[in-house]
């Protein structure tokens, strides 16, 4: 992860290409020369850098002090359980795209490109919530109105099934704070009353 400042490129996290002092990316360690696998990043107004590591099943941040901290994920993949009140202890499947919402909270696409995906939020109290999508185990639960190829329009959220034909690629917010999900086949909007 790098930052451009004028004509200079500054390493924020990961291998700076200068020193051979790489170390494991653990909480409280220096972000520079930490061994990381960042996929998506976003930067808060205060300069804090957030990034996902899909195959380390976690979300990390680099504070303005240059130190790494785990924001979410316990480093193991598994069935998503949002009942855990500590985001650092909850399970992520494959956290990829990350976006800071207008409320200052983190929104994350959690799922594989081919398969079901969730849009999850890290709440101010450190818990996580499912905003849209279904767990893979729920993908064919017809009783819940969830089936492959379901028409997403007018479906209550978070019950819609985002599958490989509606695989989310990115998320964004408009000036009113409404969440938009770009999928491989459409753009979905989550209205405030959904």
CORZI-V874978 format. One record per residue. N is the residue number from 1. RES is the residue in three letters. PHI is phi in whole degrees, -180 to 180 (999 if undefined). OMEGA is omega in whole degrees, -180 to 180 (none if undefined). NEAR is the number of other ideal C-beta (glycine too) atoms within 8 Angstrom. Layout:
n->{N N}
res->{RES RES}
phi->{PHI PHI}
omega->{OMEGA OMEGA}
near->{NEAR NEAR}
This chain:
n->{1 2 3 4 5 6 7 8 9 10 11 12 13 14 15 16 17 18 19 20 21 22 23 24 25 26 27 28 29 30 31 32 33 34 35 36 37 38 39 40 41 42 43 44 45 46 47 48 49 50 51 52 53 54 55 56 57 58 59 60 61 62 63 64 65 66 67 68 69 70 71 72 73 74 75 76 77 78 79 80 81 82 83 84 85 86 87 88 89 90 91 92 93 94 95 96 97 98 99 100 101 102 103 104 105 106 107 108 109 110 111 112 113 114 115 116 117 118 119 120 121 122 123 124 125 126 127 128 129 130 131 132 133 134 135 136 137 138 139 140 141 142 143 144 145 146 147 148 149 150 151 152 153 154 155 156 157 158 159 160 161 162 163 164 165 166 167 168 169 170 171 172 173 174 175 176 177 178 179 180 181 182 183 184 185 186 187 188 189 190 191 192 193 194}
res->{UNK UNK UNK UNK UNK UNK UNK UNK UNK UNK UNK UNK UNK UNK UNK UNK UNK UNK UNK UNK UNK UNK UNK UNK UNK UNK UNK UNK UNK UNK UNK UNK UNK UNK UNK UNK UNK UNK UNK UNK UNK UNK UNK UNK UNK UNK UNK UNK UNK UNK UNK UNK UNK UNK UNK UNK UNK UNK UNK UNK UNK UNK UNK UNK UNK UNK UNK UNK UNK UNK UNK UNK UNK UNK UNK UNK UNK UNK UNK UNK UNK UNK UNK UNK UNK UNK UNK UNK UNK UNK UNK UNK UNK UNK UNK UNK UNK UNK UNK UNK UNK UNK UNK UNK UNK UNK UNK UNK UNK UNK UNK UNK UNK UNK UNK UNK UNK UNK UNK UNK UNK UNK UNK UNK UNK UNK UNK UNK UNK UNK UNK UNK UNK UNK UNK UNK UNK UNK UNK UNK UNK UNK UNK UNK UNK UNK UNK UNK UNK UNK UNK UNK UNK UNK UNK UNK UNK UNK UNK UNK UNK UNK UNK UNK UNK UNK UNK UNK UNK UNK UNK UNK UNK UNK UNK UNK UNK UNK UNK UNK UNK UNK UNK UNK UNK UNK UNK UNK UNK UNK UNK UNK UNK UNK}
phi->{999 -127 -129 -95 -130 65 -95 -111 -104 -114 -77 -93 -154 96 -66 -86 72 -112 -98 -107 -110 -67 -142 -64 -82 -120 -56 88 -95 -66 -72 -71 71 -78 -82 -130 -132 -70 -114 -137 -132 -148 -122 -77 -60 -84 95 -67 -103 -109 -148 -100 -128 -55 -101 -113 56 -155 -119 -120 -138 -111 -71 -66 -87 81 -104 -85 -140 -81 -98 -157 97 -101 87 -128 -85 171 -70 -69 -135 -85 -80 -73 -85 -116 -59 -73 -107 -85 -97 -116 -83 -152 -68 -120 -73 -130 -146 -86 -80 -64 -86 83 -91 -92 -117 -134 -83 -120 163 -90 -56 -111 142 -72 -137 -118 -104 -119 -123 -96 -81 -63 -86 92 -86 -122 -135 -87 -96 -158 97 -134 -68 -58 -67 -95 -60 -117 -81 -64 -61 -91 72 -113 -154 -60 84 -60 -71 -74 -59 69 -82 -66 -103 -93 -78 -68 -94 -94 -110 -69 -87 -124 -64 -72 -106 -157 -134 -154 -124 -95 -67 -94 86 -78 -92 -112 -117 -90 -107 -73 -134 -165 -121 -108 -121 -99 -76 -61 -96 -79}
omega->{-178 177 177 179 -174 178 -175 173 -176 177 178 180 179 -176 180 177 -178 -178 177 -176 -180 180 179 -179 180 179 177 180 178 -179 -180 -178 171 178 -178 176 -176 179 -178 180 167 -174 179 -179 -179 178 176 -179 177 176 178 171 -172 -173 164 171 -178 174 -177 172 172 179 178 176 179 -178 179 175 173 178 -178 178 179 177 180 177 178 179 -177 179 -179 178 177 -174 -180 -176 -179 180 -179 -177 170 -179 174 -179 -179 -175 -180 180 173 -178 179 176 180 -180 -180 176 -171 168 -177 180 -178 180 177 -177 -177 -178 177 163 -176 180 172 -174 -177 -179 178 177 177 178 174 -179 180 179 -180 172 -177 -179 -179 -166 -176 178 -175 -179 178 179 -177 179 -179 178 -180 176 -175 -177 175 177 178 177 13 -171 -177 179 176 -174 -175 174 176 -177 -179 179 180 178 180 180 175 -175 178 179 178 -176 176 179 175 178 180 -177 -176 171 -180 176 175 180 -174 -177 180 none}
near->{13 7 7 7 6 4 2 6 7 8 11 12 15 13 7 8 4 3 5 3 5 7 10 6 11 7 6 6 11 9 13 10 10 14 8 11 7 11 9 9 10 11 8 10 3 5 7 10 13 15 17 16 14 10 6 8 15 14 18 15 11 14 8 6 4 9 10 15 10 10 13 14 15 9 6 6 7 6 6 13 7 10 4 11 6 8 14 10 6 14 13 15 13 11 16 12 12 16 12 11 12 5 5 7 10 14 13 17 14 13 15 7 5 5 10 13 12 17 18 14 12 13 10 5 5 9 11 12 8 11 13 13 14 15 9 9 5 11 12 7 8 7 4 8 8 13 8 8 5 10 5 9 4 3 10 6 9 11 10 14 14 17 11 8 8 13 14 15 8 9 13 8 10 7 3 5 10 10 14 12 14 9 12 7 5 6 7 11 8 11 6 6 3 6}
